[in-house]
Amino acid sequence: MRLPPLLRTSVFQLTLIYVVVFGVSVIALFAFIYWSTIGFIERQTDAVIEAEIVGLAEQYERRGLVGLVDVIGERVRRDTEDRSAYLLVDAGLRPLAGNVSYWPREFNQRGEWVNFVIAAPDDEQIPVRAQVLGVGPGFRLLVGREIRELEQIDQVFRQTAILGLGLTIGLALVGGLLMGLSAQRRISQLNRTTRQIIAGDLSQRVPIRGSRDEHEELATNVNAMLDQIESLLSGVRHVGDSIAHDLRGPLTSLRTRLEMLAAEPEPSRESFEQCLAQADGLLETFNALLRIARVESGANRSAFAELDLSQIVHDACELYQAAAEERDIALRPEYARNARVFGDRELLAQALSNLLDNAVKYTPANGRIDVRLTHVATRVSVSVADTGPGIAAADRERVLARFARLDQARSKPGNGLGLALVRAVADQHDGQLRLADNAPGLIVSLELPALNRPT
C-alpha cells in the first residue's frame, strides 16, 4: 500500500522515531515512579506484616497455641478500623481464631505473599495482602493487611500513566503532522521553482520567508546558485555575441586573402605570412577565451597551493624589464617580502603579465610604470601604475568585460581579453580587481587574501 506524501516526508518519519523513543522514555519514567511510590507503600505494608508475624511467632513460642489464640483475639478487638486480617486454622483448614472466615484458595505454600479479597459485613470487597506462618503440627496462621488505599492509588496511577502516555503520543503525532505539512510546503515550493527553471524560466527564485532555519538556508543557496547560473549563461550569450562581432571581421578578411591567394598564379611568401599571422591572432583569441572559461569553471582549484607572491612579482618584472627599456619606460618594482597567498602560481603569473603587458603597451616613451606589492593586515595587493592615457571612470567597469576595447586602444594589437582574464583570476582567488586614476595614467590593483601577517 502506497503511503500518502505527507507520511513519506523525512520530518514525519523522524517524528515517528521520536515518538517511539519518547514513548519508551515515558514508560520507563512511569515505571520508575511506580516503583518509587506504589512499590514503596507495598514494601512498607510487607514490613508491617512481617513484623506482626515475628511477634505472633514469639507469642506462640512463649504461650503456646491457646496463648496465640488469645493474642489474635486481642489484636482483632483493638483493630477498630479493620486494617489487619488474621486467621488461625487447623490441618483441615477449619478456622480457630481471627477475623477472616475462610482460608483463601490463593495460598499454596508457607512464606508465600498473596493478594486476595474478603467480603465485609456490608458486602464490600476488601483487598488484602497476607503471608502464612506455620505454627505447631498442622496449624497455619494467616497474617495480612487491607490494601484498599494501595489498590486505589495503583489504579489511579495506571489510569494516569495510560492517559498521559496516550496524550503524549497524540500530541507528538499532531506536532509531527504539522511539521511534516510545513516541510512539505517548503519542499513543494522548491520543487515547483526547480520545475519552472527546468522548463526554461531562469528568472524564478525560491521564496524567502526570513525564518533563518535550514530550509531558509537551502533556499538562499539555491537562489545564489541560480543567480550564478543565470550570470554564467548571460556571460556565455555575451561571449557568443562578442565572438560573432569581433571575429567576423578577421575571419572574413582571412577568407578574402585566401581567395586572392588562390587566384594568384604565383602567391608571394609575404601573403602567406600575413595569412598565418591572422590565423595566429584568431587562435590566440580562442585560447584566451578557453583560459578564461577554464578559470571561471574552477578547474584550476586543484592546483592551488601556498606560495610567495613576492617571487611571482619579481619574476614578472624581470620578464618585462627589457621590453620597458626598449621603449624608454622606467619600470620600478617595489614589493614586500614573504607575502604569502593561497592560489595557482601559473594563473597569478599570467594575470600579472597581462597587467604589465597593458602598462608597457599604453605607456608613452619616457613614461613610468610603478609596480608595488603591499601586505597590510589580511590582504595582499599588487598594483601596476602607469603614466599612459588612463581610462575614464565611466568606462572602467566596461573594460573588464570580454572583447571590450576603447577607441584609443583600437590602434594597438590585442583582443580585449587581458583584463577579463585578470578579473576571472581575481574572482577564482576570492580577490578583487580595482581600477583607479593615476593622474595621469591608470592604477590597476589585484587584491588577494593573505595567509600570514605582515613582517
FIKOLLUM-725964 format. One line per field, with one value per residue (C-alpha): residue number from 1; y, z, x. Coordinates in Angstrom, 1 decimal. Each point is the difference from the previous one (the first is absolute). Layout:
// residues N
pos NUM;... $
Y Y;... $
Z Z;... $
X X;... $
This chain:
// residues 455
pos 1;2;3;4;5;6;7;8;9;10;11;12;13;14;15;16;17;18;19;20;21;22;23;24;25;26;27;28;29;30;31;32;33;34;35;36;37;38;39;40;41;42;43;44;45;46;47;48;49;50;51;52;53;54;55;56;57;58;59;60;61;62;63;64;65;66;67;68;69;70;71;72;73;74;75;76;77;78;79;80;81;82;83;84;85;86;87;88;89;90;91;92;93;94;95;96;97;98;99;100;101;102;103;104;105;106;107;108;109;110;111;112;113;114;115;116;117;118;119;120;121;122;123;124;125;126;127;128;129;130;131;132;133;134;135;136;137;138;139;140;141;142;143;144;145;146;147;148;149;150;151;152;153;154;155;156;157;158;159;160;161;162;163;164;165;166;167;168;169;170;171;172;173;174;175;176;177;178;179;180;181;182;183;184;185;186;187;188;189;190;191;192;193;194;195;196;197;198;199;200;201;202;203;204;205;206;207;208;209;210;211;212;213;214;215;216;217;218;219;220;221;222;223;224;225;226;227;228;229;230;231;232;233;234;235;236;237;238;239;240;241;242;243;244;245;246;247;248;249;250;251;252;253;254;255;256;257;258;259;260;261;262;263;264;265;266;267;268;269;270;271;272;273;274;275;276;277;278;279;280;281;282;283;284;285;286;287;288;289;290;291;292;293;294;295;296;297;298;299;300;301;302;303;304;305;306;307;308;309;310;311;312;313;314;315;316;317;318;319;320;321;322;323;324;325;326;327;328;329;330;331;332;333;334;335;336;337;338;339;340;341;342;343;344;345;346;347;348;349;350;351;352;353;354;355;356;357;358;359;360;361;362;363;364;365;366;367;368;369;370;371;372;373;374;375;376;377;378;379;380;381;382;383;384;385;386;387;388;389;390;391;392;393;394;395;396;397;398;399;400;401;402;403;404;405;406;407;408;409;410;411;412;413;414;415;416;417;418;419;420;421;422;423;424;425;426;427;428;429;430;431;432;433;434;435;436;437;438;439;440;441;442;443;444;445;446;447;448;449;450;451;452;453;454;455 $
Y 0.0;3.4;2.5;3.6;2.6;1.5;-3.3;-0.5;3.3;-0.4;2.4;-2.2;-3.1;1.6;1.0;-3.6;-1.1;2.8;-1.1;-3.6;1.1;2.5;-2.6;-2.5;2.8;0.9;-3.7;-0.3;3.2;-1.2;-3.4;1.7;2.2;-3.1;-1.9;3.1;0.6;-3.1;-2.3;2.0;-0.2;-3.7;-0.6;1.9;-2.2;-3.1;1.2;0.6;-3.5;-1.6;1.8;-1.3;-3.6;0.2;1.3;-2.7;-2.7;1.2;-0.1;-3.6;-1.1;1.5;-0.6;-2.9;-0.3;1.2;3.1;0.6;-0.1;2.5;2.3;-0.1;0.7;2.9;1.5;-0.4;1.9;2.8;0.3;2.2;1.1;-3.6;0.6;-3.3;-3.6;-3.1;-3.6;-3.0;-3.4;-3.6;-2.7;-0.2;3.8;0.5;3.5;0.1;3.7;3.3;2.4;-1.9;-2.6;-2.3;-1.1;1.7;-2.4;2.2;-1.4;-3.0;0.0;1.6;3.2;1.0;3.5;0.1;2.7;-1.1;1.5;-0.5;1.0;2.6;-0.1;2.6;-2.1;2.3;-1.8;0.7;-0.7;-1.6;-0.8;-2.8;-2.6;-3.5;-1.2;-3.6;-0.5;-3.4;-3.3;0.7;3.5;3.0;3.7;2.6;3.6;2.8;3.7;1.5;1.9;2.0;3.3;-1.7;-1.5;3.4;1.7;-2.7;0.3;3.8;-0.3;-2.5;2.1;3.1;-1.8;-1.3;3.4;1.9;-2.3;0.1;3.8;0.3;-2.2;1.7;3.5;-1.3;-1.4;3.2;2.0;-2.3;0.4;3.8;0.0;-2.4;2.3;3.0;-1.9;-1.3;3.5;1.3;-2.9;0.3;3.6;-1.0;-2.8;2.3;2.6;-2.5;-1.4;3.5;0.4;-3.3;1.2;3.0;2.8;0.9;3.1;-2.1;0.0;-2.0;2.2;1.2;0.4;1.2;-3.0;-0.6;-3.7;-2.8;0.3;3.8;-0.7;-2.6;2.5;2.7;-2.3;-1.1;3.6;0.9;-3.0;1.1;3.6;-1.5;-2.2;2.9;2.1;-2.7;-0.5;3.7;0.0;-2.9;2.0;3.1;-2.0;-1.5;3.5;1.3;-2.8;0.5;3.8;0.1;-3.1;0.4;2.8;-1.9;-3.2;1.8;1.7;-3.3;-1.7;2.9;-0.1;-3.8;0.4;2.6;-2.4;-2.7;2.3;1.0;-2.2;0.3;1.2;1.9;-1.2;3.3;-0.8;-3.4;1.5;2.6;-2.8;-1.9;3.1;0.5;-3.7;0.2;3.0;-1.9;-3.0;2.3;1.5;-3.5;-1.1;3.0;-0.7;-3.6;1.1;2.4;-2.8;-2.4;2.5;0.9;-3.7;-0.6;-2.7;1.4;-0.2;-3.4;1.7;2.6;0.0;2.4;2.2;3.2;2.7;2.2;-2.6;0.1;3.8;-0.1;-2.4;1.9;3.3;-1.6;-1.4;3.4;2.1;-0.4;0.9;3.1;1.1;-0.5;2.6;2.4;-0.8;-0.2;-3.2;0.4;-2.9;0.3;-2.9;-1.4;-3.3;-3.2;1.0;-3.5;-0.8;-3.2;-0.3;-1.3;1.3;-0.3;2.0;2.7;0.3;0.3;2.6;2.1;-0.4;1.3;3.1;0.7;-0.6;2.5;2.5;-0.3;0.1;3.2;2.0;2.5;0.4;1.5;-1.1;-2.0;-3.2;-0.6;-3.5;-0.2;-3.1;1.0;-2.3;1.6;-1.9;-2.9;1.3;-0.1;2.5;0.2;3.3;1.0;3.8;1.5;3.5;-0.9;1.5;-1.7;-1.0;2.2;-0.9;-0.8;-2.6;-1.8;-2.6;-0.5;-0.8;-3.0;-1.8;-2.3;1.6;3.5;2.5;3.8;2.2;1.0;-3.7;-0.9;0.8;-2.3;-3.7;-2.1;-1.8;1.7;-3.1;1.0;1.7;-2.5;-2.8;2.0;0.5;-3.7;-0.9;2.5;-1.5;-3.5;1.0;1.8;3.3;3.2;2.0;3.8;2.8;3.5;3.3;0.6;3.6;-0.5;-3.7;-3.0;-2.0;-3.6;-1.9;-3.7;-0.7;-3.5;-1.5;-0.5;-3.1;1.7;3.2;2.6;-0.1 $
Z 0.0;-1.0;2.8;-0.4;-0.9;3.5;1.7;-2.3;1.0;1.9;2.7;0.8;0.0;2.4;2.1;0.1;1.2;2.6;1.1;0.5;1.9;2.1;0.6;1.3;2.1;1.5;0.7;1.8;2.0;1.1;0.9;2.2;1.6;0.5;1.6;2.2;1.2;-0.2;0.5;3.1;1.5;-0.8;1.6;3.1;0.2;-0.3;2.7;2.4;-0.7;0.5;3.3;1.2;-1.1;2.0;3.0;-0.2;-0.5;3.2;1.8;-1.2;1.3;3.4;0.6;-2.4;-2.3;2.7;0.7;-3.8;-0.3;2.8;-1.5;-3.4;1.6;1.9;-3.2;-1.9;2.8;0.0;-3.8;-0.2;-3.6;-1.2;-1.5;1.0;-1.1;2.2;-0.4;1.9;-1.5;0.8;-2.3;-1.6;-0.6;2.6;1.5;3.7;0.5;-1.9;-2.0;-3.3;-0.5;-2.6;-1.1;-3.4;-2.9;-1.2;2.7;-1.1;2.1;3.1;-0.3;-3.2;-0.4;-1.4;-0.7;0.3;0.7;3.1;0.4;2.7;1.9;-2.4;-3.0;-0.8;-1.7;2.0;-1.7;2.5;-0.3;2.3;0.8;1.8;3.1;1.0;3.8;1.5;-1.7;-2.7;1.1;-2.3;0.8;-2.6;0.7;-2.4;-0.5;-2.0;-3.0;-1.2;-0.2;-1.7;-2.6;-0.5;-0.4;-2.4;-2.1;-0.2;-0.9;-2.7;-1.5;0.2;-1.6;-2.9;-0.5;0.2;-2.4;-2.4;0.2;-0.5;-3.0;-1.5;0.4;-1.4;-3.1;-0.5;0.3;-2.4;-2.5;0.3;-0.4;-2.9;-1.7;0.5;-1.4;-2.9;-0.9;0.0;-2.1;-2.3;-0.6;-0.8;-2.3;-1.7;-0.6;-1.3;-2.4;-1.4;-0.4;-1.7;-2.4;-0.9;2.3;1.7;1.6;2.6;3.6;3.2;2.3;3.2;3.1;2.5;2.4;-0.1;0.3;-2.1;-2.7;-0.2;-0.3;-2.8;-1.8;0.3;-1.4;-2.8;-0.9;0.1;-2.3;-2.4;0.0;-0.9;-2.7;-1.5;0.1;-1.7;-2.7;-0.5;-0.3;-2.5;-2.1;0.3;-1.1;-2.9;-1.1;0.5;-2.0;-2.8;0.0;0.6;-2.0;-3.0;-1.4;0.4;-1.3;-3.0;-0.7;0.2;-2.3;-2.5;0.1;-0.5;-3.0;-1.4;0.5;-1.7;-3.0;-0.3;-2.3;2.3;3.6;1.8;3.2;1.7;-0.8;1.7;3.0;0.3;-0.1;2.7;2.2;-0.3;0.8;3.0;1.3;-0.3;1.8;2.7;0.5;0.3;2.4;2.2;0.1;0.9;2.9;1.3;-0.2;1.8;2.7;0.6;0.1;3.0;-1.8;1.4;3.6;0.4;-0.8;2.8;2.5;2.5;-1.9;0.4;-2.2;0.2;-2.0;-2.8;-0.1;-0.1;-2.9;-2.0;0.4;-1.2;-3.0;-1.1;1.0;-3.5;-1.8;2.1;-0.5;-3.8;0.1;2.4;2.8;3.6;1.7;3.7;2.2;3.8;1.9;3.5;0.7;1.2;-1.2;0.1;-1.7;-0.9;-3.8;-3.3;-1.0;-3.7;0.1;2.2;-2.2;-3.1;1.7;1.0;-3.5;-1.6;2.3;-0.9;-3.7;0.0;1.9;-2.3;-3.1;1.0;1.8;-2.3;-0.3;3.0;2.1;3.3;1.3;3.8;1.2;3.7;2.1;3.4;2.9;2.5;2.7;-1.8;-3.6;-2.6;-2.8;-3.3;-1.8;-3.4;-0.5;-3.4;-1.5;-3.1;-1.3;2.8;0.0;0.7;3.2;-2.1;-2.1;2.8;0.5;-3.7;-0.8;2.4;-2.3;-2.8;-3.3;1.5;-1.7;0.2;-3.0;0.9;0.2;-3.5;-1.5;2.4;-0.5;2.2;0.4;3.0;2.2;2.2;2.9;-0.3;0.8;2.9;1.4;-0.3;1.8;2.8;0.4;0.1;2.8;2.0;-0.8;-1.7;-3.0;0.4;-2.6;1.2;-1.4;0.1;-1.3;-2.7;-0.7;1.6;3.2;-0.2;3.3;0.6;3.6;1.5;3.5;1.9;1.8;2.5;1.9;-1.5;1.4 $
X 0.0;1.4;0.2;-1.3;2.7;-0.2;0.7;3.1;1.6;3.3;-1.3;-3.0;2.1;2.5;-3.0;-1.2;3.5;-0.1;-3.5;1.3;3.1;-2.0;-2.7;2.6;1.5;-3.5;-0.7;3.4;-0.7;-3.5;1.5;2.6;-2.6;-2.2;2.8;0.9;-3.6;-2.2;2.9;1.1;-3.5;-0.2;3.4;-1.1;-3.2;2.1;2.4;-3.0;-1.4;3.4;0.4;-3.4;0.9;3.3;-2.0;-2.6;2.6;1.7;-3.4;-0.6;3.4;-0.6;-3.7;-0.9;-3.0;-2.5;2.0;0.3;-3.8;-0.3;2.5;-1.8;-3.3;1.5;1.5;-3.3;-1.9;2.5;-0.1;-3.2;0.7;0.3;3.4;1.5;-1.0;0.6;-1.0;1.3;-1.1;0.6;1.2;-3.5;0.1;-2.8;0.1;1.1;0.5;0.2;-2.2;0.1;-2.7;1.7;3.3;0.9;0.5;2.9;2.4;1.9;3.1;1.5;1.9;-1.9;-1.4;-3.5;-2.6;-3.6;-3.4;-2.2;-3.7;-0.8;-3.3;-1.4;1.0;2.9;2.8;3.2;3.4;2.5;3.7;1.1;2.6;-0.2;1.8;0.1;-0.6;0.2;-0.9;-2.6;-1.0;0.3;-0.2;-0.9;1.0;-0.9;-0.9;-2.7;1.3;-3.0;2.0;2.9;-2.4;-1.7;3.4;1.2;-3.2;0.2;3.7;-0.6;-2.9;2.2;2.9;-2.1;-1.7;3.3;1.7;-2.9;-0.1;3.7;0.0;-3.0;1.5;3.3;-1.8;-2.0;3.2;1.7;-2.9;0.2;3.8;-0.3;-2.6;2.3;3.0;-2.1;-1.2;3.6;1.3;-3.0;0.9;3.6;-1.2;-2.4;2.7;2.5;-2.6;-0.6;3.7;0.3;-2.7;2.2;-1.1;3.4;-1.6;-1.8;1.4;-1.0;-2.0;1.8;-2.1;2.7;-0.2;3.7;-0.4;1.7;-2.7;0.6;3.8;-0.7;-2.3;2.7;2.7;-2.3;-0.8;3.7;0.7;-2.7;1.4;3.4;-1.4;-1.9;3.1;2.1;-2.7;-0.1;3.8;-0.2;-2.5;2.2;3.1;-1.9;-1.1;3.5;1.5;-2.4;0.7;3.7;1.1;-2.2;2.2;3.3;-1.5;-1.5;3.3;1.9;-2.5;0.3;3.8;0.0;-2.3;2.4;2.9;-1.9;-0.6;3.7;2.1;3.0;-0.9;2.7;1.6;-1.1;-3.6;0.2;1.7;-2.8;-2.5;1.9;0.2;-3.8;-0.6;2.4;-2.0;-3.2;1.5;1.3;-3.4;-1.6;2.7;-0.6;-3.7;0.7;2.3;-2.7;-2.6;2.3;0.8;-3.7;-1.0;2.4;1.9;3.3;-1.0;1.7;3.4;-0.4;2.8;1.7;2.4;2.1;-1.5;3.1;1.9;-2.6;0.1;3.8;0.0;-2.6;1.8;3.2;-1.8;-1.4;3.0;1.6;-3.2;-0.4;3.6;-0.4;-2.8;1.9;-2.5;1.2;-1.3;0.4;-1.0;-0.5;-1.3;-0.3;1.7;-1.7;-3.5;-1.5;-3.3;-2.0;-0.3;1.2;3.5;-0.6;-3.3;1.4;3.1;-2.3;-2.1;3.0;1.5;-3.2;0.1;3.6;-0.6;-2.8;2.1;3.0;-2.3;-1.9;2.8;1.7;3.7;1.8;-3.0;0.1;-1.5;-0.1;-0.6;-0.8;-0.7;-1.4;-1.0;-2.4;-1.9;-1.8;0.4;2.8;-0.3;2.0;-0.4;1.2;0.0;0.9;0.1;-1.9;-3.4;-1.9;-3.7;-2.9;-2.0;-3.1;1.9;1.9;-2.7;-0.6;3.7;-0.1;-2.4;1.1;1.0;-0.5;2.4;-0.2;0.5;3.5;1.0;-1.2;3.3;1.9;0.2;-2.1;-3.4;-1.5;0.3;2.9;-1.8;-2.9;2.5;1.5;-3.5;-0.8;3.2;-0.8;-3.5;1.4;2.4;-2.8;1.7;-0.9;1.2;-0.1;0.6;0.9;1.3;3.8;-0.2;1.2;-0.3;-1.7;0.5;-1.2;0.0;-0.3;-1.0;0.2;-0.6;3.3;1.0;2.4;0.4;2.4;3.5 $
